[in-house]
């Protein structure tokens, strides 16, 4: 689980056309509250490491940024920030070093490949992209290599652009980047993402190509592939939120703290432009419904990868309705199949092929009915299932 | 005290096939909403309970019901005793408290039927006979609502979330879902405005938008929270009998000293709201909060929107989309790759600018490395450049760095020089408005091209001077420093590898940084070595 600290809420210096926060940004009737003591009090109460998030986290004034980093270092020994990178200046890098800040930069590629991360005009977008690339380069030269989040879409992974993206990732590897997180573009009704989405075959092709690239670049890791493989082996102790049984009313993977110190949910589930607060109690209505609902009606009934995928992120659900499975189901399914085949060829038994899979499903759904959850690792060990 | 009023004096487990009594999970739309409306809801619930007990005491209704935590039974008794009301236990159920994060924190809830003592035998008799119709009659359900609820429970509907929404949604017309019970209920009530409903239903078979200009008191979507003027389950949003009872209840509340709470209730009931049921999950959404509850029914998919402000538009043929237009407002962006527009898609498909094969000629292993270095130079020097002036890149290649420099501030005029004619052609395509300032040539010709007063900045690649014979190199440096007030220098990857650092490269080229560069710097302002 991670705590996302969003000091300025959705406020951002750029306007990505596919940003899932567009809805809440436009629906906002008033500026979000901002209280440094409020944020610190909320973080103290949660008592967990946090990542500075946005919107754009570097819009926070420098003194407050330093206060937050100082608190994070003192309490947890480490800090993290997710940024689009365009606002990183030399003094930020100094802060990152002094306060042990792990930096994540969201960037979809070089130059035109990043055009969907629109900054208001072609010139400003080009400048923002170049500054992010420069900051990324500088961080690497300073020995603070950031991780990079790349969202795959028609602007950076369709046709010949995929080769350009791969070339850019090769360069990132050459300068020291070791972790790249891949996201599939999420289509929302409240932004301009529709025409940007790759179709399922294109998404799968892009991911397979990048997986091939990973094998050629020692030291570089796409988190996605490792996590999916681990899920098939029921090693989900550190998997990211999309593979966990996320509840859009109380998102498990992401817990937010807003600028006034109030708790919030993961913004990916705010489809109607309303940033609902987290419900006090987690529920498993979605997973139970998906397990019982035929696939032709948006469910997952009968899918052998259900235990690993659980319908994936509710923020990427079909039709923007969190009750349905992920719109990227076909892509995840294809990748799971690839990994499953490879594991079997290597003599390992993935949980999807286990004769005890049904028993695991029955146990987990029974837990969900009771309002409880359990990791696959613990569940399979408890039931003596060999895949773990 | 935690009492939940729900005027359904039915024993737990019967007669409904599945009587869902646990309070729905709730999420507020922001801290302000929560802070504002939590105490208001509490005040409304207390006022409605007081009104209900008074109506029972006065004989206006014969029976009602409350859910009550075990610890609150004595408090409930204290409320009932002075009014000479009796409580009959209808059962108990365990549920997590709505405000508890701990799934194991289950508490016991009791359900009591409330009744005037002299009418106790009637209630007991109806309960013993499992006579739902009679029980609802004692609870003062209007005939149409009574009939609708009996049919709904027989059809296996859940309580309370789904049933309330179905009841409310029936105003939109019987074709909006396939429940026989409620199809009949909508028709039986005779209150659904058919013409408006038909335009609303044009949105699709599974979507219905309330098109009735019904009074706010009929909005029953928040009833599961105990926030509704109508205490019974209305058969439709347009049920005139329910509306009358709702209005009467609000007036009773105000007259009994709860005017403020009733005003809050009116405001909440006027919120736009939607109910949807899909794959066994029912959800109510408003701008202030949302509720979720499992539902035994998996079919049909049902969507119902309550939007008083849009009712007139829909009735005039605006269609269902008009009802939700405020939630899908156009963002009005001018991005060239705005989705769904053919021009945008075409822009995406067009060639990128990432096709220059000359990176190796400039000392880089790839175009990405070259581009990133140029971006890094501008990043390092941006504070200096933002002051404006004139800037010349002495090995401008395809003009990418100049384009980035130009983007830093409009106060900068950029110029480019390069020994490659092909690269200058590319630069002119990139910066057509600067095509006359982009020249093919080398440093020797710099002086002839300089504007009056010279350049404010010249960007030099010292490695380009290294192959030159010493006299020519010195002449070139004199030319550069004679033409520009500040000379900046940066290194390619190849040069850095060869010379170990920027400082090493500068020394080899007869230059020195004006200030010692940081270890990670790849550019610096330079001056000639003496």
Interface residues (C-beta under 8 A of the other chain):
Chain A: X15 X17 X18 X22 X26 X27 X33 X110 X111 X112 X113 X115 X116 X118 X122 X123 X124 X126 X127 X130 X131 X133 X134 X135 X136 X137 X138 X141 X142 X154 X155 X158 X159 X161 X164 X167 X168 X170 X171 X174 X175 X189 X190 X191 X192 X193 X194 X195 X196 X197 X249 X250 X258 X260 X262 X265 X272 X273 X274 X275 X276 X277 X278 X279 X280 X281 X282 X283 X285 X286 X288 X289 X290 X292 X293 X297 X298 X299 X321 X323 X324 X370 X371 X372
Chain B: X25 X26 X27 X28 X29 X30 X31 X34 X96 X98 X99 X100 X101 X102 X103 X104 X276 X278 X279 X280 X281 X283 X285 X287 X289 X290 X292 X293 X294 X298 X327 X328 X329 X331 X333 X335 X336 X337 X338 X339 X340 X341 X344 X345 X348 X349 X352 X353 X354 X365 X366 X367 X368 X369 X371 X372 X373 X374 X375 X376 X378 X379 X380 X403 X404 X406 X407 X408 X520 X522
